Amino acid sequence: MYWSGLWTLAIVMLPIQTALITHFQASSGTVALYCGNLVLASGALAMLSIYVRRHPELSAGRTPLPRDEVIGTLVVVGTLLLALAIGTVFPRVNFWALLLMLLSGPAHRLIPARWRGTESVA
C-alpha cells in the first residue's frame, strides 16, 4: 500500500531531520523541513485511516475504525499544516509554532456531532 510506504519513509527520515535541526540554528528552512516531515507522516497516517474506514473487511473480527478517529487524524494534519505555515512565515516563532498541537484536542471537540457519528463513509 502506497500510504504505508510513505508513512514509513517519513518515520525513517525523522531522526535525520532531528539531527539536522539540532546542528543548525532554527530558521524557516529547518522549521519547514521538520514540520513538513511531520505533516507527511501524519497525512499518510490520515490517508491510511480513511482507507481502513472505507474497507471494513480489513477489520474482520474487530471493531471497525470509527469516523471520530478518522476526523481526529485529519484535525492533527490540519493543525500541523497551520504550525508549518506559521513557523516558516514568522521566523521568530520557528519551532514554537508546534505548540499549536495542544489545540488539536479542543478543535476536535468543536466538530459538530453529526460529523463525528458512526454512520458509514460513502
N, C-alpha and C positions, 0 to 999 in steps of 0.2 A: 504494500500500500504506500503510495506516494507521501501522504501526510506523516506517516510513521517515520519514514526515512528523513524527511525534512526536520521533524522534531529531534530525531537522534543526532543529526548534523548540528543543530543549534546547541544541544546539550554538550556535545563533544567539543565545540568551539568555545564554550563558556569559560573554561579555565585559561585558555589562551588569551581571551579578551580581558579577563580579570587580571592576568599578569601585565598586560599592556596598560591598563588604566592605573595600576598601582605604580608602574615605572614612569609614566609620563604625567605631567600636570594636567588637571582637569581642564578640558576645552570642549568646544562644540563638537569637535571630531570624536573625542573619546566618549562623550555622552551619547552621540549618535551611534557609535559602534556598539557600545554596551547595551543601551536601551533598545537599539534595533535588533540585537540578538534576542533580547527578552521578548520583544514583540513577535519575532519569528517563532520562537519556541512556544509562546502562548497561543499564537494564531494557529500553528499546526495542531496543537492540542485541542483548540476550539473546533477546528475542522474535523478532527478525529471524533470528538464528542457528537458533532452533528451527524457524522456518518453512522456512528453506532446507534444514535437515536432513530435514524431513518431505516436502519436494518435491524429490527428487533430479533431476527433469527440468530444474530451474533450473541444474544443474551439468553440463549436457550437454557432453561432450567434455573435462571437467575432473574432477579427483578430488573426489568428494562430501565434504561437510563432515563430519569425524569427530565422533563423540559426545564425545570428550575435549575438543574445543574448545567445544562447547555447554556442557558441565559447567563448563569454565573461566570462561565468561562468567557463568554462574549463581553461581559462587563469588565473583566480583568484586561482583555485585549484593548478595549476602548480606553481604559484608564492608563495603560502603558503607552498607548499612542499619544495621549494627552501629555504624559510625562516626557515622552520623547520630543514632542514639539516644543514644550516649554523649556526643557533643558537645553535644547540646541539653539533656540531663538534668543534666549536670555542667558548669556554666558555666566553671569554672576550666580544664577540659580543652579546651574550644572546638575550634579547628581542629587541635589536636594529635591529635585522635581519628582524623584521616585517616592517621596513621602506621600504623593497623591494616591499611592496604592492603598493607603489607610482609608480612603474614601470609597473603595470598591464595594465593601460590605454595605455601608449605608446606601450607596447608589443602587445596589441590587435590591435592597428592601423597598426602594421607591418605585420600582417597576410594578405596574398595575397587576393585581392578582389574576386577571383574565389571561395575561401573557404567561404567567407562571404556572398555569394549570397543567394537568397531566394528559390532556387530550392529545391525540397523535398529530405529528407534523406531516403535512402533505408533501 
